[in-house]
Amino acid sequence: MMTRPLDGKIAVVTGAGSGMGREIALSLAKEGAKVILCGRRAEPLEAIKAQITSAGGSAYVEPLDITDRAAIFAFVARAKKFIGPIDLLVNNAGSASKVLNARWLSEEEFVSTVEVNLTAVFNFSQAVLPDMLEKGEGTIITVSSLAALTPNLLGGAAYGAAKAGVRNFMGFMHTTYRHQGIRSVCVLPGEADTPILDNRARPPSEAERARMLAPEDVAAAVSMVACLPARATVPELHICPTFQRDISVDLDIARWQGAPADLPDLPEHLKQEDKA
């Protein structure tokens, strides 16, 4: 039987219940990895586990709150004891604030967004690092965003700042641990058709989504990086839609989302919508 690039490797994927995380988990399992599926809800994780195992792969379900540092460290220790030390960590889980303009954004929403997109990546990376250093090899891949490079109202102030922070952190990991066998990779996708789009003030149309990245496109990029020989690494990878859509309407809506209804400079059409 032909060996696969990730045969015998233990991989963790956060935010594995839907979107990019789901596709990343399926892709890594197809390449031979034993995949531990992390997410807030067990039900979608169990469905993905069933899909992986029915195809002959190995998967485990781990409901986990990634904003809980103690829970992350306890999970990593538990995984090592019952499955084995983690070889590959994919920090995929992410969230965006509902209010996007820094003018109206609350400190609570800002902190919450940073906790998921940046602090959790730090905690998870720190938790798996000792075993990787002991083995002299390991891969940490973090899904950031092109919002780290071009911050705007589409992703929002908190999301862009967190994704820029995590890009910097992965750069630190790369320069600091590469000579100890640790590959640290930051993947920066552009706009993708994932369930998070449904939460926007103006969810994109089906025609707009059709031209965006698909979750499996990002999964292919992550899998490609993960499957490279240990001698090769890709510190940073940008993947974006070929077509750049017009986001001017989205930016205008986002600018005023969360603004007080009695704001003097609130555009007239928004005041009318509020009365309606």
C-alpha positions as CSV (number, residue, x, y, z in Angstrom):
1,M,0.0,0.0,0.0
2,M,1.3,3.4,-0.9
3,T,2.2,5.6,2.0
4,R,0.6,9.0,2.4
5,P,2.4,12.2,3.5
6,L,0.6,12.4,6.9
7,D,0.4,8.7,7.7
8,G,0.9,8.2,11.5
9,K,0.7,12.0,12.2
10,I,-1.7,13.3,14.8
11,A,-3.4,16.6,13.7
12,V,-5.6,19.0,15.6
13,V,-8.0,21.3,13.7
14,T,-9.8,24.0,15.6
15,G,-13.1,25.3,14.4
16,A,-13.6,22.0,12.6
17,G,-17.4,22.0,12.7
18,S,-18.0,23.9,9.5
19,G,-16.5,26.0,6.7
20,M,-12.8,25.9,6.2
21,G,-12.2,23.9,9.3
22,R,-14.4,21.1,8.1
23,E,-12.7,20.9,4.7
24,I,-9.2,21.1,6.3
25,A,-10.0,18.2,8.6
26,L,-11.3,16.1,5.7
27,S,-8.3,16.9,3.6
28,L,-5.8,16.1,6.3
29,A,-7.5,12.8,7.0
30,K,-7.4,11.9,3.3
31,E,-3.6,12.4,3.5
32,G,-3.4,9.9,6.4
33,A,-3.5,12.0,9.5
34,K,-5.4,11.0,12.7
35,V,-7.5,14.1,13.1
36,I,-8.7,15.5,16.3
37,L,-11.8,17.7,15.6
38,C,-12.1,20.7,17.9
39,G,-15.1,23.0,18.1
40,R,-17.8,24.4,20.4
41,R,-20.5,21.9,19.4
42,A,-20.2,18.1,19.4
43,E,-23.0,17.4,16.9
44,P,-21.3,18.8,13.7
45,L,-18.0,17.3,14.8
46,E,-19.5,13.8,15.1
47,A,-20.9,14.2,11.6
48,I,-17.5,15.0,10.2
49,K,-15.9,12.1,12.2
50,A,-18.4,9.7,10.7
51,Q,-17.6,11.0,7.2
52,I,-13.8,10.5,7.8
53,T,-14.2,7.0,9.4
54,S,-16.5,5.8,6.7
55,A,-13.8,6.7,4.2
56,G,-11.3,4.6,6.2
57,G,-9.7,7.5,8.1
58,S,-9.2,8.1,11.8
59,A,-10.9,11.0,13.7
60,Y,-11.7,12.0,17.3
61,V,-14.1,14.6,18.6
62,E,-13.1,17.1,21.2
63,P,-15.7,19.8,22.1
64,L,-13.6,22.7,23.3
65,D,-13.8,26.3,24.3
66,I,-10.6,27.7,22.8
67,T,-10.9,30.9,24.9
68,D,-10.2,28.7,28.0
69,R,-6.4,28.4,28.4
70,A,-6.7,25.8,31.1
71,A,-9.0,23.7,28.9
72,I,-6.5,23.9,26.0
73,F,-3.6,22.6,28.1
74,A,-5.7,19.9,29.6
75,F,-6.8,18.7,26.2
76,V,-3.2,18.6,24.8
77,A,-2.2,16.5,27.8
78,R,-5.2,14.2,27.4
79,A,-4.5,13.8,23.7
80,K,-0.8,12.9,24.4
81,K,-1.9,10.3,26.9
82,F,-4.6,8.5,24.9
83,I,-3.7,9.2,21.3
84,G,-0.1,10.6,21.1
85,P,1.7,13.9,21.1
86,I,0.4,16.4,18.5
87,D,2.4,16.6,15.3
88,L,0.3,19.1,13.4
89,L,-1.8,22.0,14.8
90,V,-4.1,23.9,12.5
91,N,-5.4,27.1,14.3
92,N,-8.5,27.7,12.1
93,A,-11.2,28.9,14.5
94,G,-12.1,32.5,14.1
95,S,-14.8,35.1,14.7
96,A,-15.6,38.7,13.8
97,S,-17.3,41.4,15.8
98,K,-20.8,42.4,14.8
99,V,-19.9,46.1,15.1
100,L,-17.1,46.8,12.6
101,N,-16.3,50.5,12.9
102,A,-13.9,51.4,15.7
103,R,-16.1,54.5,16.4
104,W,-18.9,52.3,17.8
105,L,-17.0,49.1,18.7
106,S,-17.2,48.2,22.4
107,E,-14.2,47.1,24.4
108,E,-16.0,43.8,25.2
109,E,-16.4,43.0,21.5
110,F,-12.9,44.0,20.7
111,V,-11.4,41.8,23.5
112,S,-13.7,38.9,22.6
113,T,-12.5,39.0,18.9
114,V,-8.9,39.1,19.9
115,E,-9.3,36.2,22.4
116,V,-10.6,33.9,19.6
117,N,-8.3,35.0,16.8
118,L,-5.1,35.7,18.6
119,T,-4.9,34.7,22.2
120,A,-6.2,31.2,21.6
121,V,-3.6,30.7,18.9
122,F,-0.9,31.7,21.4
123,N,-2.3,29.4,24.0
124,F,-2.6,26.4,21.7
125,S,0.8,27.0,20.2
126,Q,2.4,27.2,23.6
127,A,0.6,24.0,24.7
128,V,1.9,21.9,21.8
129,L,5.4,23.4,21.6
130,P,7.2,21.4,24.3
131,D,6.4,18.0,22.7
132,M,7.3,19.3,19.2
133,L,10.6,20.6,20.5
134,E,11.3,17.3,22.2
135,K,10.7,15.4,19.0
136,G,12.6,18.0,16.9
137,E,9.8,18.4,14.5
138,G,6.2,19.7,14.2
139,T,4.0,22.0,12.2
140,I,1.8,24.8,13.4
141,I,-0.4,26.3,10.7
142,T,-2.6,29.3,11.5
143,V,-5.4,30.7,9.3
144,S,-5.1,34.5,9.4
145,S,-6.7,36.7,6.8
146,L,-5.8,39.2,4.1
147,A,-7.5,41.7,6.4
148,A,-4.2,41.6,8.2
149,L,-2.7,43.3,5.2
150,T,-5.6,45.5,4.1
151,P,-7.7,46.3,7.2
152,N,-11.0,47.9,6.4
153,L,-14.7,47.9,7.4
154,L,-15.4,44.6,5.7
155,G,-13.6,42.6,8.4
156,G,-13.8,45.3,11.0
157,A,-11.3,47.0,13.4
158,A,-11.1,44.1,15.9
159,Y,-10.8,41.3,13.3
160,G,-8.2,43.1,11.3
161,A,-6.1,43.9,14.3
162,A,-6.3,40.3,15.7
163,K,-5.4,38.8,12.3
164,A,-2.5,41.2,11.9
165,G,-1.3,40.2,15.4
166,V,-1.5,36.5,14.7
167,R,0.4,37.0,11.5
168,N,3.2,38.7,13.5
169,F,3.1,35.9,16.1
170,M,3.5,33.2,13.5
171,G,6.4,35.1,12.0
172,F,7.9,35.1,15.5
173,M,7.4,31.3,15.8
174,H,9.0,30.8,12.4
175,T,12.2,32.8,13.1
176,T,12.6,31.5,16.6
177,Y,11.9,27.7,16.2
178,R,12.7,26.8,12.6
179,H,16.2,25.6,13.5
180,Q,14.7,23.3,16.0
181,G,12.5,21.6,13.4
182,I,9.3,23.5,14.0
183,R,7.5,24.7,10.9
184,S,5.3,27.7,11.6
185,V,3.0,28.8,8.8
186,C,0.5,31.6,8.3
187,V,-2.1,31.2,5.7
188,L,-3.9,34.5,4.7
189,P,-7.1,33.8,2.7
190,G,-9.2,36.5,1.0
191,E,-13.0,36.6,1.1
192,A,-14.4,33.0,1.3
193,D,-17.9,31.6,1.1
194,T,-18.3,30.3,4.6
195,P,-21.2,30.4,7.1
196,I,-19.7,33.6,8.8
197,L,-21.0,35.6,5.8
198,D,-24.6,35.0,7.0
199,N,-23.9,37.2,10.0
200,R,-23.0,40.2,8.0
201,A,-25.3,43.3,7.8
202,R,-25.6,42.6,4.1
203,P,-25.0,38.9,3.4
204,P,-23.4,38.6,-0.1
205,S,-25.6,37.3,-2.9
206,E,-25.3,33.8,-4.4
207,A,-23.7,35.3,-7.5
208,E,-21.1,37.1,-5.3
209,R,-20.3,34.0,-3.3
210,A,-19.8,31.9,-6.4
211,R,-16.7,34.1,-7.3
212,M,-15.2,33.9,-3.7
213,L,-12.9,31.3,-2.4
214,A,-14.5,28.1,-1.5
215,P,-13.6,26.5,1.8
216,E,-12.0,23.6,0.0
217,D,-9.6,26.0,-1.8
218,V,-8.2,27.1,1.6
219,A,-8.1,23.5,2.7
220,A,-6.0,22.5,-0.3
221,A,-3.5,25.3,0.5
222,V,-3.3,24.1,4.1
223,S,-2.9,20.5,3.1
224,M,-0.2,21.3,0.6
225,V,1.8,23.1,3.2
226,A,1.3,20.3,5.8
227,C,2.3,17.6,3.3
228,L,5.6,19.1,2.3
229,P,8.7,17.2,3.4
230,A,10.0,18.3,6.8
231,R,13.0,19.9,5.0
232,A,10.6,22.5,3.3
233,T,8.3,25.1,4.8
234,V,6.1,28.0,3.6
235,P,6.3,30.7,6.2
236,E,3.4,32.7,4.7
237,L,0.9,31.9,2.0
238,H,-1.7,34.3,0.4
239,I,-4.7,32.9,-1.3
240,C,-7.4,35.1,-2.7
241,P,-10.3,35.1,-5.2
242,T,-9.3,35.7,-8.8
243,F,-12.0,38.4,-9.1
244,Q,-12.2,41.3,-6.7
245,R,-15.8,42.2,-6.1
246,D,-17.1,45.7,-5.5
247,I,-17.5,46.1,-1.7
248,S,-18.5,49.8,-1.6
249,V,-22.0,49.1,-0.5
250,D,-20.8,46.7,2.2
251,L,-18.4,49.3,3.5
252,D,-21.1,52.0,3.7
253,I,-23.4,49.7,5.7
254,A,-20.5,48.6,8.0
255,R,-19.5,52.2,8.7
256,W,-22.8,52.9,10.5
257,Q,-23.6,49.5,12.0
258,G,-23.9,50.0,15.8
259,A,-24.2,53.7,15.6
260,P,-26.7,55.4,17.9
261,A,-30.0,56.1,16.2
262,D,-30.0,59.7,17.4
263,L,-26.6,60.4,16.0
264,P,-26.6,63.9,14.3
265,D,-24.5,62.8,11.3
266,L,-26.3,59.5,10.7
267,P,-27.2,59.4,7.0
268,E,-30.8,60.2,6.3
269,H,-31.7,56.9,4.6
270,L,-30.6,55.0,7.7
271,K,-32.7,57.2,9.9
272,Q,-35.7,56.4,7.7
273,E,-34.9,52.7,7.9
274,D,-34.9,53.0,11.7
275,K,-38.3,54.6,11.7
276,A,-39.7,52.0,9.4
